[in-house]
Amino acid sequence: MSKDDGKTWTQSFFAAPGADHGPWATKAVAYTGGVFVVPVGWGAPTIYLASDDALNWRHLTKGTTQLPEGKGDARVMPGTWGIAAGKGTFVGSGYMTFCATSDLGQSFTSFGMWGAFKGDPRGKLSTHHVGAVYCGDASGRFLALGDNRGDSGAKFGNLFASDDLGKTWKWLAPKSLDASTGRGEMLCNGRLLVMTDKDAANACTSTDAGETWTGPHATGTQRASLSVVGNEFWLCGKKSRASTDGQTWRDLPATVPEGKVIASDSGTLISIQTQRTNIQRSIDGGKTWQEVHQYTPPDIKGGAQGLRAGAWGLAAP
C-alpha cells in the first residue's frame, strides 16, 4: 500500500490462507464506500479481506454470514476470480456462482448459475473464470464476463448482467459480438464499455451497458493488458496504445511499461508489472517512469508471485 501518491510502498499484510494456491488466487481488488476488499482463494473456500486504511485488514464477513455454498459453514465463500464495486456494493464472481454485499459483509446474497438458466434455448451454460465489472452510477449495472468452455456458443464468451446490485443475474444475448475472436478483458470508464479479444488485437465497444456492441476495431497491438486511465482506455504491452472511444487507437510513449496501470485523482500513474515484481510511477502522463518498489516474493509453492491488481481510493488517515 502507498499513502503518498505512489512514492513509497509498504507490504501491509502477508499469509492469507490459500494465497499460495496459484497466480489466480490473489488477482483482484476493489474499492467503494471507503473500503478496500481483496478476495483470496480459487478452487477452494474463498475469504474476503477488507480494510478502510489499507494497513489493518480483517475478514469482511466476520465469519457469521452463511451462503448456500457453505452448507452451514459460515467461513465458506464462493470461489472468486474477480470482484467489482460500486454504490457501496461488492460483487464477487468466479465459476458458476455470484455473491454480493451492500452492507460491508453484514449480509450476502448469492446467485447460482447452475440451475438459473436451465432450459435456456441456447443450451447448457458452460463457463468459467467469470470477471465482474461495474458500469458506473448512470446505469448502476454490474456486468460479468466468463469464457466459453463448450464446443459451441458465442465466440466472445458469456456475458451476464445484474440491475439490482448483484442479487439476480440474466444471461445476455448481446448484439454484434459474434464477430469477436474470443474473450479477452472488459472494462468500463463509467459510460463506455470496451472488451478486447483474447489477443487484445481487436476491441468491441458498448454505450448501453452491454446490450449492443460495435466492432471489432483493430487496436494496433496485441498481448497487452487493458486499463482505464482517466477517461481513456490503455492497452499496455510491447507496443502500448490508447483510445477514448475504443475504436480509434493512438500510440503511447514507448516508455510505458507492460502490465496494468492505476491512475490516482492527482493524475499520477502506477504501473504494476504483472509478470514481474516491481512497481513504477509516472507523474507526466506516462512519458517517463521511475521504479518505486521492488517486491521480493516469499519462498512458497503455488506460483502466486506477481503483483496482479490494484485500486486507488481514499483511505482512512
Secondary structure as UniProt FT lines:
FT   TURN            5..6
FT   TURN            17..20
FT   TURN            23..24
FT   STRAND          30..32
FT   TURN            33..34
FT   STRAND          35..40
FT   STRAND          46..51
FT   STRAND          58..59
FT   TURN            62..64
FT   HELIX           68..70
FT   TURN            71..72
FT   TURN            74..75
FT   STRAND          80..86
FT   TURN            87..88
FT   STRAND          89..94
FT   STRAND          97..101
FT   TURN            104..105
FT   STRAND          109..112
FT   HELIX           113..116
FT   TURN            117..119
FT   TURN            121..122
FT   STRAND          131..134
FT   TURN            137..139
FT   STRAND          142..146
FT   TURN            155..156
FT   STRAND          158..162
FT   TURN            165..166
FT   STRAND          170..171
FT   TURN            178..179
FT   STRAND          186..188
FT   STRAND          193..196
FT   TURN            198..199
FT   STRAND          202..206
FT   TURN            209..210
FT   STRAND          214..218
FT   STRAND          225..229
FT   TURN            230..231
FT   STRAND          232..236
FT   STRAND          241..243
FT   STRAND          250..251
FT   TURN            254..255
FT   STRAND          260..263
FT   TURN            265..266
FT   STRAND          269..272
FT   TURN            274..275
FT   STRAND          278..282
FT   TURN            285..286
FT   STRAND          290..294
//
